[in-house]
Amino acid sequence: MDLMGLCNICGKPGIMNTCILCGRIVCSNCYDPQNKVCCSCKSSKQ
């Protein structure tokens, strides 16, 4: 089952992913599927 909604980062509607670090609901553009984190958490980790 896919989660539908609005991205918590860019506001884009569609299928969402959940960041394992902060719990944000984000779109595929704002999500790193390899690390399972949002772009915001990914950039703060580097």
OpenMM code with the backbone's topology and positions (N, CA, C; nanometers):
from openmm import Vec3, app, unit

residues = "MET ASP LEU MET GLY LEU CYS ASN ILE CYS GLY LYS PRO GLY ILE MET ASN THR CYS ILE LEU CYS GLY ARG ILE VAL CYS SER ASN CYS TYR ASP PRO GLN ASN LYS VAL CYS CYS SER CYS LYS SER SER LYS GLN".split()
positions = [
    Vec3(0.0848, -0.1183, 0.0000),
    Vec3(0.0000, 0.0000, 0.0000),
    Vec3(0.0893, 0.1247, 0.0000),
    Vec3(0.0641, 0.2124, -0.0955),
    Vec3(0.1408, 0.3362, -0.1068),
    Vec3(0.0753, 0.4469, -0.0255),
    Vec3(0.1581, 0.5303, 0.0334),
    Vec3(0.1112, 0.6448, 0.1100),
    Vec3(0.1016, 0.7643, 0.0156),
    Vec3(-0.0152, 0.8249, 0.0081),
    Vec3(-0.0363, 0.9418, -0.0772),
    Vec3(-0.0447, 1.0653, 0.0119),
    Vec3(-0.0001, 1.1785, -0.0409),
    Vec3(-0.0081, 1.3020, 0.0365),
    Vec3(0.0730, 1.4136, -0.0256),
    Vec3(0.1086, 1.5103, 0.0574),
    Vec3(0.1897, 1.6245, 0.0155),
    Vec3(0.3252, 1.6155, 0.0835),
    Vec3(0.4284, 1.6403, 0.0078),
    Vec3(0.5650, 1.6361, 0.0596),
    Vec3(0.5850, 1.7435, 0.1665),
    Vec3(0.6433, 1.7053, 0.2786),
    Vec3(0.6700, 1.7990, 0.3882),
    Vec3(0.7830, 1.8957, 0.3574),
    Vec3(0.8583, 1.8709, 0.2503),
    Vec3(0.9696, 1.9595, 0.2144),
    Vec3(0.9328, 2.0511, 0.0976),
    Vec3(0.8890, 1.9933, -0.0150),
    Vec3(0.8622, 2.0758, -0.1334),
    Vec3(0.7130, 2.0990, -0.1604),
    Vec3(0.6252, 2.0236, -0.0950),
    Vec3(0.4815, 2.0428, -0.1119),
    Vec3(0.4206, 1.9695, -0.2300),
    Vec3(0.5001, 1.8913, -0.3031),
    Vec3(0.4524, 1.8176, -0.4199),
    Vec3(0.3573, 1.7050, -0.3770),
    Vec3(0.2423, 1.6902, -0.4457),
    Vec3(0.1516, 1.5797, -0.4143),
    Vec3(0.1973, 1.4510, -0.4828),
    Vec3(0.1586, 1.3377, -0.4261),
    Vec3(0.1885, 1.2091, -0.4886),
    Vec3(0.2184, 1.1006, -0.3874),
    Vec3(0.2908, 0.9992, -0.4327),
    Vec3(0.3290, 0.8885, -0.3462),
    Vec3(0.4434, 0.9335, -0.2565),
    Vec3(0.4296, 0.9084, -0.1277),
    Vec3(0.5254, 0.9577, -0.0292),
    Vec3(0.6085, 0.8450, 0.0316),
    Vec3(0.7227, 0.8840, 0.0848),
    Vec3(0.8132, 0.7968, 0.1592),
    Vec3(0.8337, 0.8591, 0.2969),
    Vec3(0.8708, 0.7789, 0.3944),
    Vec3(0.8941, 0.8294, 0.5298),
    Vec3(1.0424, 0.8222, 0.5637),
    Vec3(1.0971, 0.9325, 0.6075),
    Vec3(1.2372, 0.9391, 0.6493),
    Vec3(1.2532, 0.8623, 0.7807),
    Vec3(1.3535, 0.7733, 0.7860),
    Vec3(1.3737, 0.6941, 0.9074),
    Vec3(1.4366, 0.7744, 1.0214),
    Vec3(1.4938, 0.8901, 0.9902),
    Vec3(1.5576, 0.9711, 1.0946),
    Vec3(1.4621, 1.0717, 1.1581),
    Vec3(1.3924, 1.1498, 1.0760),
    Vec3(1.3077, 1.2562, 1.1308),
    Vec3(1.1576, 1.2273, 1.1206),
    Vec3(1.1190, 1.1270, 1.0400),
    Vec3(0.9777, 1.0917, 1.0269),
    Vec3(0.9003, 1.1762, 0.9274),
    Vec3(0.9677, 1.2676, 0.8568),
    Vec3(0.8991, 1.3489, 0.7557),
    Vec3(0.8421, 1.2605, 0.6459),
    Vec3(0.7274, 1.3022, 0.5931),
    Vec3(0.6663, 1.2376, 0.4779),
    Vec3(0.7113, 1.3171, 0.3558),
    Vec3(0.7872, 1.2523, 0.2651),
    Vec3(0.8479, 1.3243, 0.1533),
    Vec3(0.8276, 1.2520, 0.0202),
    Vec3(0.8321, 1.3288, -0.0895),
    Vec3(0.8180, 1.2730, -0.2242),
    Vec3(0.9487, 1.2090, -0.2695),
    Vec3(0.9458, 1.1437, -0.3824),
    Vec3(1.0651, 1.0738, -0.4322),
    Vec3(1.1788, 1.1710, -0.4660),
    Vec3(1.1462, 1.2963, -0.5000),
    Vec3(1.2508, 1.3955, -0.5301),
    Vec3(1.3260, 1.4391, -0.4044),
    Vec3(1.2610, 1.4308, -0.2903),
    Vec3(1.3200, 1.4762, -0.1637),
    Vec3(1.3635, 1.3588, -0.0764),
    Vec3(1.3754, 1.2398, -0.1350),
    Vec3(1.4047, 1.1182, -0.0592),
    Vec3(1.5208, 1.0425, -0.1211),
    Vec3(1.6081, 0.9909, -0.0376),
    Vec3(1.7191, 0.9064, -0.0817),
    Vec3(1.6820, 0.7621, -0.0466),
    Vec3(1.6354, 0.6835, -0.1453),
    Vec3(1.5897, 0.5474, -0.1158),
    Vec3(1.7007, 0.4541, -0.0693),
    Vec3(1.8229, 0.4807, -0.1090),
    Vec3(1.9350, 0.3960, -0.0690),
    Vec3(1.9605, 0.4050, 0.0826),
    Vec3(1.9509, 0.5275, 0.1355),
    Vec3(1.9746, 0.5493, 0.2788),
    Vec3(1.8454, 0.5620, 0.3591),
    Vec3(1.7316, 0.5707, 0.2896),
    Vec3(1.5991, 0.5824, 0.3509),
    Vec3(1.5832, 0.7080, 0.4370),
    Vec3(1.6450, 0.8180, 0.3894),
    Vec3(1.6365, 0.9459, 0.4592),
    Vec3(1.5928, 1.0561, 0.3632),
    Vec3(1.5368, 1.1639, 0.4179),
    Vec3(1.4991, 1.2784, 0.3354),
    Vec3(1.6230, 1.3596, 0.3005),
    Vec3(1.6105, 1.4470, 0.2036),
    Vec3(1.7256, 1.5284, 0.1584),
    Vec3(1.7742, 1.6210, 0.2696),
    Vec3(1.6851, 1.6632, 0.3575),
    Vec3(1.7239, 1.7498, 0.4674),
    Vec3(1.8144, 1.6761, 0.5673),
    Vec3(1.7771, 1.5533, 0.6034),
    Vec3(1.8600, 1.4746, 0.6954),
    Vec3(1.9885, 1.4303, 0.6277),
    Vec3(1.9818, 1.3987, 0.4991),
    Vec3(2.1015, 1.3570, 0.4262),
    Vec3(2.2045, 1.4694, 0.4223),
    Vec3(2.1592, 1.5918, 0.3959),
    Vec3(2.2529, 1.7046, 0.3878),
    Vec3(2.3095, 1.7406, 0.5251),
    Vec3(2.2341, 1.7180, 0.6316),
    Vec3(2.2861, 1.7491, 0.7655),
    Vec3(2.3827, 1.6420, 0.8151),
    Vec3(2.3763, 1.5213, 0.7582),
    Vec3(2.4676, 1.4135, 0.7969),
    Vec3(2.6058, 1.4302, 0.7344),
    Vec3(2.6124, 1.4979, 0.6206),
    Vec3(2.7400, 1.5095, 0.5461),
    Vec3(2.8289, 1.6168, 0.6013),
] * unit.nanometer
topology = app.Topology()
chain = topology.addChain("A")
for resn in residues:
    res = topology.addResidue(resn, chain)
    for name in ("N", "CA", "C"):
        topology.addAtom(name, app.Element.getBySymbol(name[0]), res)
